[in-house]
Amino acid sequence: MIVLSKFIVLVIFLVICYLIAAPLFLNRYHRLDLLQVIVSCTLGSMIAALVFVLGLVSGITNQFVIVSVLLGVAIYNVNRLGLRIVPKLNDFSRINGLLYWTTIVPFCGAVLVAQFKMGYGEFPHTFFGLDTPLKLADAHQLTVSGEYPPRSLMIEGWMPAYHYGAQSIVALMSRVSRLPVHLIMFCVVAPLLILACHSVCLQILQKNFGSSQKALIGFVLFLPLFLLGPYIWDI
């Protein structure tokens, strides 16, 4: 029951993130569809992480102060835009759905499996990627401390040309929901970023080709680690 309440808090936080970023994608004629909702949630979480980092730099370590600021922006957007900000997910037509579900497996499949495998359990039994443990350690440090950038024994005494964007998103979500850091990183934030990349690629194709066979064929250009990917990219 406690875990369920934590997930409910996380869902509410993601809704706030959506409400923060959704106005950037709205127009006067159409409400947002599924692809734009995913991108809005992701961009909103990035904006929330930026506010969180600016708070740490300014000495504000209480996450509830940060959430209050974000909630205020979300309420303002709702009051300003009304029902226009509510997404219209039932407008996801059959051909759009076919394009979405056909391309999501080759684009996200292997990466999502690896992420969920690392996020399962009390702590990851294995890591995929050489710097993944370092990024998880950074997220842990941001979660429990009030410093930015986070301290690390691996970089003690020098300042690397390194960013902590994704780690800051993980730290803020973990602080707000009280869910384990590795669960948030590998089962929430990483999938959200991957799905957002997939959604952006689909929107680029649909803008140029519509929901057609050309769009489906053109999606090969965006497949990561595809055998012909580097050669197609060079062309």
Buried (B, 14 or more C-beta within 10 A) or exposed (E): EEEEEBEEBBEBBBEBBBBBBBBEBBEEEEBBBBBBBBBBBBBBBBBBBBBBBEBBEEEBBEBEEBBEBBBEBBEEBBEEBEEBBEBBEEEBEEBBEEBBEEBBEBBBEEBBEBBEBBBBEEEBEEBBEEEBEBBBBBBBBBBEEEEBBBEBEEBEEEEEEEEBEBBBBBBBBBBBBEBBBBBBBBBBBBBBBBBBBBBBBBBBBBEEBEBEEEBBEBBEBBBEEBEEBEEEEEE
